Amino acid sequence: MPLLEVRALTRHYYGVHALRGVDLSIEEGRITGLIGPNGAGKTTLFNCITGLVPPHSGSVLFNGRTITFWL
C-alpha cells in the first residue's frame, strides 16, 4: 500500500487547468522527485496535497485515509 496516493486530482484557475487528472503513488521509504517545466503545475500539486489550496475534484490519501479536505 502506498504511503501517499493522489487520484484524479484537478485544479483550475479562471478556466486555465493547472492540474488535470493527476495520479501519483509514493511508496514508504522511497525518495521521490517531481520535475517539469515552469507552469507545469508542480507547486499547485504540492499546494493541493498539503491542503493549502483545495482541489476541484479528485482525492489525496495518506496511509490509506482520505486527507483531501482536512483544512
C-alpha positions as CSV (number, residue, x, y, z in Angstrom):
1,M,0.0,0.0,0.0
2,P,1.4,3.4,-0.9
3,L,2.1,6.0,1.9
4,L,0.8,8.9,-0.3
5,E,-1.6,8.5,-3.1
6,V,-3.2,11.1,-5.4
7,R,-6.1,10.1,-7.5
8,A,-7.5,12.1,-10.5
9,L,-6.7,15.5,-8.9
10,T,-7.9,18.6,-10.8
11,R,-7.5,22.3,-10.1
12,H,-8.1,25.2,-12.4
13,Y,-7.8,29.0,-12.1
14,Y,-10.4,31.0,-14.1
15,G,-10.7,28.4,-16.8
16,V,-7.0,27.5,-17.1
17,H,-6.3,23.9,-16.0
18,A,-3.3,23.8,-13.6
19,L,-4.0,20.1,-12.8
20,R,-6.0,17.8,-15.0
21,G,-6.5,14.2,-13.6
22,V,-3.2,13.8,-11.8
23,D,-2.4,10.3,-10.4
24,L,0.6,9.8,-8.2
25,S,1.6,7.0,-5.8
26,I,4.6,7.2,-3.4
27,E,5.8,4.2,-1.5
28,E,7.0,4.4,2.1
29,G,10.8,4.6,2.4
30,R,11.3,5.9,-1.1
31,I,12.8,9.3,-2.2
32,T,10.6,10.7,-5.0
33,G,11.2,13.8,-7.1
34,L,8.8,15.8,-9.2
35,I,10.2,17.6,-12.2
36,G,8.7,19.6,-15.0
37,P,9.0,23.0,-16.8
38,N,7.7,26.3,-15.4
39,G,4.0,26.4,-15.4
40,A,3.5,22.6,-15.4
41,G,1.6,22.6,-12.1
42,K,4.2,21.3,-9.6
43,T,3.5,24.0,-7.0
44,T,-0.3,23.7,-7.5
45,L,0.0,19.9,-6.9
46,F,2.1,20.4,-3.8
47,N,-0.4,23.0,-2.5
48,C,-3.4,20.7,-3.1
49,I,-1.6,17.8,-1.4
50,T,-0.8,19.8,1.7
51,G,-4.3,21.4,1.8
52,L,-3.2,25.0,1.2
53,V,-5.4,25.1,-2.0
54,P,-8.4,22.8,-2.3
55,P,-8.6,20.7,-5.5
56,H,-11.8,20.9,-7.6
57,S,-12.0,17.1,-7.8
58,G,-10.0,14.0,-7.0
59,S,-8.6,12.8,-3.7
60,V,-5.5,12.7,-1.7
61,L,-4.8,9.7,0.6
62,F,-2.2,9.4,3.3
63,N,-1.6,5.9,4.7
64,G,-4.9,4.8,3.2
65,R,-7.0,7.6,4.7
66,T,-8.5,10.5,2.8
67,I,-7.0,13.8,3.7
68,T,-8.3,15.8,0.8
69,F,-10.3,18.5,2.7
70,W,-8.8,18.3,6.2
71,L,-8.0,22.0,6.4
